[in-house]
Amino acid sequence: MPSASDFLFAYATASGYVSIRDPKAGSLFTQTLCKKLQQYATQLEVPSILNLVNGELAKSIVPATSDGNTK
């Protein structure tokens, strides 16, 4: 039986915010995570890759309205 330490949870956005998702390509988080995994899977551990994802996403934040649409 897996313990809690066997799981890693990652969310596309913080609570209270919206995640913009392309119906075919997925959210920007998912797209960036896949790209970084392809680039660094053999070189870095998952937490380090997630830090790279976070850094890239921080540069590309898109403001959204209260109904979830981009401005």
C-alpha positions as CSV (number, residue, x, y, z in Angstrom):
1,M,0.0,0.0,0.0
2,P,1.5,3.4,-1.0
3,S,2.1,5.9,1.7
4,A,1.5,9.7,1.4
5,S,5.2,10.2,0.6
6,D,4.8,8.2,-2.6
7,F,2.6,10.9,-4.2
8,L,3.4,14.3,-5.7
9,F,0.6,16.7,-6.5
10,A,1.0,19.6,-8.9
11,Y,-1.7,22.0,-9.9
12,A,-2.0,24.2,-12.9
13,T,-2.9,27.2,-10.8
14,A,-3.3,28.3,-7.2
15,S,-6.7,28.1,-5.4
16,G,-9.0,30.9,-6.5
17,Y,-7.4,31.4,-9.9
18,V,-8.3,30.0,-13.3
19,S,-6.2,27.8,-15.5
20,I,-6.5,28.6,-19.2
21,R,-6.7,25.4,-21.2
22,D,-6.4,24.8,-24.9
23,P,-8.9,22.0,-25.7
24,K,-6.4,20.1,-27.8
25,A,-3.0,20.9,-26.2
26,G,-4.0,21.2,-22.6
27,S,-3.2,23.9,-20.1
28,L,-0.1,26.0,-20.3
29,F,1.1,24.1,-17.2
30,T,0.7,20.8,-18.9
31,Q,2.4,21.9,-22.1
32,T,5.3,23.4,-20.2
33,L,5.6,20.3,-17.9
34,C,5.7,18.0,-20.9
35,K,8.3,20.1,-22.7
36,K,10.6,20.3,-19.6
37,L,10.2,16.5,-18.9
38,Q,11.3,15.9,-22.5
39,Q,14.3,18.2,-22.1
40,Y,15.5,17.2,-18.6
41,A,14.1,13.8,-17.7
42,T,17.5,12.1,-17.8
43,Q,19.3,15.0,-16.1
44,L,17.1,16.3,-13.3
45,E,14.8,15.0,-10.6
46,V,11.1,15.8,-10.8
47,P,11.1,18.6,-8.1
48,S,13.9,20.4,-10.0
49,I,11.9,20.1,-13.3
50,L,8.8,21.4,-11.6
51,N,10.9,24.4,-10.4
52,L,11.8,25.1,-14.1
53,V,8.2,24.8,-15.1
54,N,7.2,27.3,-12.3
55,G,9.9,29.7,-13.5
56,E,8.8,29.6,-17.1
57,L,5.1,30.0,-16.2
58,A,5.9,33.0,-14.0
59,K,7.2,34.7,-17.1
60,S,4.0,34.0,-19.1
61,I,1.1,34.9,-16.7
62,V,-2.0,36.0,-18.6
63,P,-4.5,38.2,-16.8
64,A,-8.0,36.8,-16.7
65,T,-11.4,38.3,-16.0
66,S,-13.7,37.0,-13.3
67,D,-15.5,34.8,-15.8
68,G,-12.3,33.0,-16.8
69,N,-11.8,34.8,-20.1
70,T,-8.5,36.4,-20.9
71,K,-8.3,40.2,-21.1
